[in-house]
């Protein structure tokens, strides 16, 4: 990653997918103003970066997540949450046939 940009090849490797899959997704994201092309020293390399629209959307989503979690876990102690998550994990392991002992 250079200056916040990534190449399509790097993204494909990171996601373990073919480059054409990334190219298709990038075209869609570009069309909806979520990413834009970034300058590259190598003319054969295509680099992308988040657009200001995407950065604003990311900020809004982080704030919505923070508000959702605050409302969801209001008046629930850390200990109660820990017990709940441990119980849910045991239930999930039971469903999947995993021995958690």
Backbone as ProteinMPNN parsed JSONL, in Angstrom:
{"seq_chain_A": "XXXXXXXXXXXXXXXXXXXXXXXXXXXXXXXXXXXXXXXXXXXXXXXXXXXXXXXXXXXXXXXXXXXXXXXXXXXXXXXXXXXXXXXXXXXXXXXXXXXXX", "coords_chain_A": {"N_chain_A": [[0.846, -1.179, 0.0], [0.743, 2.067, -0.986], [0.786, 5.335, 0.052], [-1.874, 5.083, 0.917], [-3.065, 3.871, -1.22], [-3.854, 0.994, -3.259], [-2.824, -1.721, -5.33], [-4.559, -3.451, -7.961], [-3.688, -6.047, -8.327], [-2.44, -6.603, -5.876], [-4.673, -6.495, -4.2], [-6.186, -8.637, -5.207], [-4.468, -10.772, -4.58], [-4.443, -10.546, -1.757], [-7.117, -11.126, -1.161], [-7.288, -13.623, -2.199], [-8.358, -14.175, -4.759], [-9.195, -14.126, -8.284], [-7.736, -11.722, -10.538], [-9.521, -10.618, -12.396], [-11.943, -10.719, -11.054], [-11.607, -8.815, -9.077], [-11.254, -6.582, -10.708], [-13.803, -6.336, -11.86], [-15.345, -5.758, -9.569], [-14.134, -3.372, -8.827], [-14.809, -1.685, -10.959], [-17.543, -1.423, -10.509], [-17.534, -0.194, -7.968], [-16.209, 2.163, -8.62], [-18.06, 3.315, -10.362], [-19.995, 4.025, -8.564], [-18.828, 5.956, -7.105], [-17.095, 5.263, -4.956], [-14.443, 4.576, -5.015], [-11.384, 5.759, -6.492], [-9.058, 6.22, -9.157], [-5.576, 6.01, -8.508], [-2.43, 7.694, -8.786], [0.348, 6.055, -10.392], [3.684, 4.859, -10.478], [4.349, 2.976, -12.291], [3.175, 2.391, -15.419], [1.767, 0.161, -16.191], [0.534, -0.756, -13.998], [-2.41, -0.663, -12.094], [-3.704, 1.407, -9.752], [-5.724, 2.048, -6.89], [-7.727, 4.133, -4.75], [-9.563, 5.033, -1.803], [-12.382, 7.098, -2.304], [-13.36, 10.477, -1.415], [-16.05, 10.436, -0.867], [-16.388, 7.722, -0.145], [-14.808, 7.661, 2.137], [-16.237, 9.389, 3.788], [-18.602, 7.911, 3.99], [-17.599, 5.634, 5.26], [-16.854, 6.756, 7.727], [-19.408, 7.533, 8.659], [-20.623, 5.0, 8.881], [-19.027, 3.795, 10.837], [-19.671, 5.419, 13.01], [-22.419, 4.873, 13.209], [-22.289, 2.163, 13.878], [-20.996, 2.333, 16.347], [-22.955, 3.735, 17.825], [-25.063, 1.885, 17.653], [-23.98, -0.32, 19.045], [-23.623, 0.855, 21.569], [-26.288, 1.34, 22.31], [-27.314, -1.254, 22.197], [-25.852, -2.7, 24.11], [-26.346, -1.352, 26.42], [-26.623, -0.895, 29.9], [-25.689, -3.446, 30.463], [-23.349, -5.42, 31.959], [-19.749, -5.886, 31.614], [-19.031, -8.389, 32.512], [-21.461, -9.812, 32.298], [-21.769, -9.727, 29.525], [-19.522, -11.207, 28.766], [-20.108, -13.763, 29.818], [-22.399, -14.321, 28.332], [-21.361, -14.36, 25.666], [-19.545, -16.484, 25.887], [-21.306, -18.589, 26.437], [-22.85, -18.575, 24.075], [-20.832, -19.249, 22.264], [-20.26, -21.867, 23.091], [-22.708, -23.048, 22.463], [-22.704, -22.74, 19.679], [-20.493, -24.331, 19.046], [-21.555, -26.784, 19.856], [-23.612, -27.085, 17.962], [-22.058, -27.305, 15.656], [-20.744, -29.622, 16.175], [-18.335, -29.618, 17.552], [-15.971, -30.37, 19.989], [-15.575, -28.613, 22.854], [-14.044, -28.969, 25.066]], "CA_chain_A": [[0.0, 0.0, 0.0], [1.481, 3.325, -1.086], [-0.039, 6.521, 0.245], [-3.279, 4.7, 1.051], [-3.576, 3.224, -2.43], [-3.543, -0.431, -3.441], [-2.933, -2.184, -6.713], [-5.565, -4.502, -8.136], [-3.0, -7.328, -8.136], [-2.289, -6.789, -4.429], [-6.005, -6.778, -3.646], [-6.524, -10.007, -5.617], [-3.654, -11.684, -3.754], [-4.911, -10.462, -0.379], [-8.422, -11.783, -1.074], [-7.168, -14.949, -2.814], [-9.296, -14.267, -5.884], [-8.605, -13.774, -9.57], [-7.702, -10.287, -10.784], [-10.727, -10.18, -13.111], [-13.002, -10.516, -10.056], [-11.33, -7.511, -8.462], [-11.51, -5.575, -11.74], [-15.264, -6.173, -11.962], [-15.807, -5.07, -8.362], [-13.604, -2.012, -8.883], [-15.639, -0.928, -11.907], [-18.805, -1.144, -9.817], [-17.254, 0.787, -6.914], [-15.896, 3.419, -9.303], [-19.311, 3.85, -10.897], [-20.769, 4.552, -7.448], [-17.987, 6.976, -6.466], [-16.478, 4.807, -3.713], [-13.003, 4.556, -5.208], [-10.884, 6.479, -7.658], [-7.72, 5.786, -9.564], [-4.453, 6.721, -7.891], [-1.263, 7.701, -9.672], [1.289, 4.954, -10.23], [4.951, 5.042, -11.188], [4.364, 1.962, -13.346], [1.969, 2.608, -16.236], [1.039, -1.107, -16.33], [-0.118, -1.036, -12.725], [-3.594, 0.149, -11.795], [-3.832, 1.609, -8.311], [-6.968, 2.702, -6.504], [-7.773, 4.706, -3.411], [-10.93, 5.401, -1.418], [-12.792, 8.464, -2.623], [-13.826, 11.224, -0.235], [-17.397, 9.905, -0.606], [-16.217, 6.459, 0.583], [-14.292, 7.976, 3.469], [-17.377, 9.932, 4.544], [-19.491, 6.778, 4.258], [-16.919, 4.813, 6.267], [-16.994, 7.464, 8.999], [-20.814, 7.433, 9.062], [-20.886, 3.616, 9.288], [-18.357, 3.573, 12.126], [-20.469, 6.105, 14.025], [-23.666, 4.115, 13.366], [-21.922, 0.944, 14.607], [-20.735, 2.735, 17.731], [-24.256, 4.041, 18.438], [-25.81, 0.627, 17.76], [-23.404, -1.102, 20.143], [-23.916, 1.542, 22.828], [-27.693, 1.095, 22.63], [-27.532, -2.686, 22.373], [-25.213, -3.213, 25.327], [-26.645, -0.447, 27.525], [-27.014, -1.512, 31.178], [-25.196, -4.822, 30.523], [-21.96, -5.351, 32.411], [-18.753, -6.648, 30.855], [-19.121, -9.777, 32.982], [-22.651, -10.403, 31.682], [-21.468, -9.924, 28.105], [-18.555, -12.296, 28.645], [-20.836, -15.014, 30.046], [-23.274, -14.513, 27.167], [-20.555, -14.756, 24.505], [-19.014, -17.83, 26.14], [-22.433, -19.508, 26.282], [-23.161, -18.652, 22.643], [-19.756, -19.993, 21.623], [-20.494, -23.287, 23.406], [-23.861, -23.488, 21.684], [-22.255, -22.839, 18.295], [-19.654, -25.532, 18.98], [-22.46, -27.95, 19.918], [-24.273, -27.183, 16.66], [-21.066, -27.737, 14.686], [-20.157, -30.889, 16.592], [-16.966, -29.385, 18.021], [-15.807, -30.58, 21.425], [-14.894, -27.431, 23.37], [-13.288, -29.318, 26.277]], "C_chain_A": [[0.892, 1.243, 0.0], [0.502, 4.471, -0.901], [-1.531, 6.194, 0.322], [-3.858, 4.027, -0.163], [-3.156, 1.759, -2.465], [-3.64, -0.77, -4.912], [-3.986, -3.284, -6.785], [-4.946, -5.883, -7.923], [-2.84, -7.618, -6.644], [-3.616, -7.14, -3.765], [-6.411, -8.214, -3.978], [-5.747, -11.02, -4.786], [-4.165, -11.718, -2.32], [-6.22, -11.228, -0.19], [-8.424, -13.215, -1.611], [-8.232, -15.17, -3.896], [-8.554, -13.885, -7.161], [-8.689, -12.267, -9.782], [-8.968, -9.804, -11.493], [-11.892, -9.964, -12.148], [-12.845, -9.162, -9.374], [-11.651, -6.399, -9.452], [-12.997, -5.296, -11.867], [-15.809, -5.399, -10.762], [-15.359, -3.607, -8.37], [-14.429, -1.146, -9.833], [-16.959, -0.516, -11.252], [-18.585, -0.06, -8.751], [-16.918, 2.162, -7.502], [-17.172, 4.096, -9.805], [-20.164, 4.493, -9.803], [-19.945, 5.502, -6.575], [-17.437, 6.548, -5.103], [-14.961, 4.723, -3.822], [-12.644, 5.395, -6.427], [-9.476, 5.984, -7.956], [-6.673, 6.662, -8.894], [-3.274, 6.688, -8.848], [-0.324, 6.538, -9.349], [2.548, 5.251, -11.03], [5.058, 4.086, -12.371], [3.067, 2.076, -14.144], [1.156, 1.329, -16.419], [0.232, -1.437, -15.079], [-1.297, -0.093, -12.517], [-3.753, 0.202, -10.285], [-5.135, 2.356, -8.033], [-6.853, 3.199, -5.071], [-9.234, 5.017, -3.083], [-11.206, 6.846, -1.785], [-13.208, 9.178, -1.336], [-15.241, 10.774, 0.142], [-17.311, 8.613, 0.221], [-15.712, 6.706, 1.998], [-15.389, 8.547, 4.359], [-18.337, 8.808, 4.936], [-18.898, 5.88, 5.337], [-17.057, 5.453, 7.655], [-18.421, 7.336, 9.532], [-21.148, 6.026, 9.565], [-20.24, 3.296, 10.629], [-19.157, 4.216, 13.257], [-21.781, 5.359, 14.273], [-23.409, 2.83, 14.151], [-21.706, 1.253, 16.082], [-22.042, 3.016, 18.473], [-25.081, 2.779, 18.652], [-25.302, -0.193, 18.942], [-23.701, -0.465, 21.492], [-25.355, 1.281, 23.263], [-27.95, -0.377, 22.938], [-27.026, -3.181, 23.725], [-25.414, -2.31, 26.54], [-27.132, -1.248, 28.737], [-26.648, -2.992, 31.268], [-23.718, -4.748, 30.879], [-21.04, -6.175, 31.513], [-18.815, -8.126, 31.238], [-20.324, -10.488, 32.355], [-22.417, -10.665, 30.19], [-20.529, -11.1, 27.906], [-19.243, -13.651, 28.819], [-21.724, -15.331, 28.847], [-22.488, -15.005, 25.965], [-19.977, -16.155, 24.681], [-20.106, -18.885, 25.955], [-22.798, -19.681, 24.806], [-22.089, -19.432, 21.883], [-19.91, -21.489, 21.881], [-21.658, -23.829, 22.589], [-23.482, -23.671, 20.22], [-21.384, -24.081, 18.096], [-20.511, -26.798, 19.036], [-23.143, -28.16, 18.575], [-23.314, -27.754, 15.618], [-20.367, -29.041, 15.046], [-18.703, -30.769, 17.039], [-16.936, -29.576, 19.532], [-14.998, -29.437, 21.981], [-14.09, -27.731, 24.632], [-11.905, -29.675, 25.958]], "O_chain_A": [[1.705, 1.428, 0.906], [-0.496, 4.565, -1.616], [-2.357, 6.965, -0.166], [-5.028, 3.643, -0.154], [-2.219, 1.35, -1.78], [-4.433, -0.185, -5.65], [-4.267, -3.959, -5.794], [-5.6, -6.784, -7.4], [-3.076, -8.741, -6.197], [-3.667, -7.986, -2.872], [-6.924, -8.927, -3.115], [-6.31, -12.018, -4.337], [-4.305, -12.79, -1.732], [-6.409, -11.9, 0.824], [-9.419, -13.931, -1.499], [-8.904, -16.201, -3.937], [-7.43, -13.385, -7.118], [-9.598, -11.611, -9.272], [-9.441, -8.7, -11.223], [-12.744, -9.111, -12.398], [-13.824, -8.458, -9.127], [-12.251, -5.39, -9.083], [-13.405, -4.139, -11.97], [-16.631, -4.497, -10.919], [-16.109, -2.717, -7.969], [-14.711, 0.012, -9.526], [-17.425, 0.61, -11.429], [-19.371, 0.883, -8.653], [-17.299, 3.193, -6.948], [-17.33, 5.311, -9.681], [-20.958, 5.393, -10.076], [-20.326, 5.808, -5.445], [-17.322, 7.372, -4.196], [-14.267, 4.794, -2.808], [-13.488, 5.696, -7.271], [-8.806, 5.405, -7.101], [-6.848, 7.87, -8.733], [-3.136, 5.751, -9.635], [-0.216, 6.099, -8.204], [2.487, 5.82, -12.12], [5.773, 4.358, -13.336], [1.982, 1.877, -13.598], [-0.023, 1.397, -16.766], [-0.647, -2.299, -15.107], [-1.194, 1.114, -12.735], [-3.917, -0.824, -9.625], [-5.583, 3.18, -8.83], [-6.008, 2.751, -4.296], [-10.044, 5.237, -3.983], [-10.356, 7.716, -1.597], [-13.384, 8.545, -0.295], [-15.591, 10.735, 1.321], [-18.069, 8.431, 1.174], [-16.137, 6.041, 2.943], [-15.463, 8.226, 5.545], [-18.823, 8.758, 6.066], [-19.613, 5.418, 6.227], [-17.343, 4.766, 8.635], [-18.622, 7.063, 10.716], [-21.865, 5.871, 10.553], [-20.831, 2.607, 11.46], [-19.304, 3.633, 14.332], [-22.209, 5.227, 15.42], [-24.219, 2.448, 14.996], [-22.177, 0.525, 16.955], [-22.218, 2.586, 19.613], [-25.718, 2.612, 19.691], [-26.089, -0.7, 19.742], [-23.999, -1.168, 22.457], [-25.617, 1.029, 24.44], [-28.72, -0.701, 23.841], [-27.684, -3.976, 24.396], [-24.745, -2.471, 27.561], [-27.948, -2.159, 28.606], [-27.235, -3.721, 32.067], [-22.933, -4.097, 30.189], [-21.488, -7.039, 30.758], [-18.667, -9.003, 30.387], [-20.213, -11.637, 31.929], [-22.822, -11.702, 29.664], [-20.712, -11.9, 26.988], [-18.988, -14.581, 28.053], [-21.791, -16.477, 28.403], [-22.896, -15.963, 25.309], [-19.924, -16.928, 23.725], [-19.859, -19.947, 25.385], [-23.028, -20.799, 24.345], [-22.403, -20.188, 20.964], [-19.707, -22.294, 20.971], [-21.594, -24.948, 22.08], [-23.892, -24.644, 19.588], [-21.523, -24.793, 17.101], [-20.224, -27.773, 18.341], [-23.243, -29.292, 18.101], [-23.704, -28.584, 14.796], [-19.5, -29.511, 14.31], [-17.932, -31.72, 16.915], [-17.761, -29.023, 20.26], [-13.83, -29.289, 21.621], [-13.507, -26.815, 25.212], [-11.127, -29.995, 26.857]]}, "name": "protein", "num_of_chains": 1, "seq": "XXXXXXXXXXXXXXXXXXXXXXXXXXXXXXXXXXXXXXXXXXXXXXXXXXXXXXXXXXXXXXXXXXXXXXXXXXXXXXXXXXXXXXXXXXXXXXXXXXXXX"}
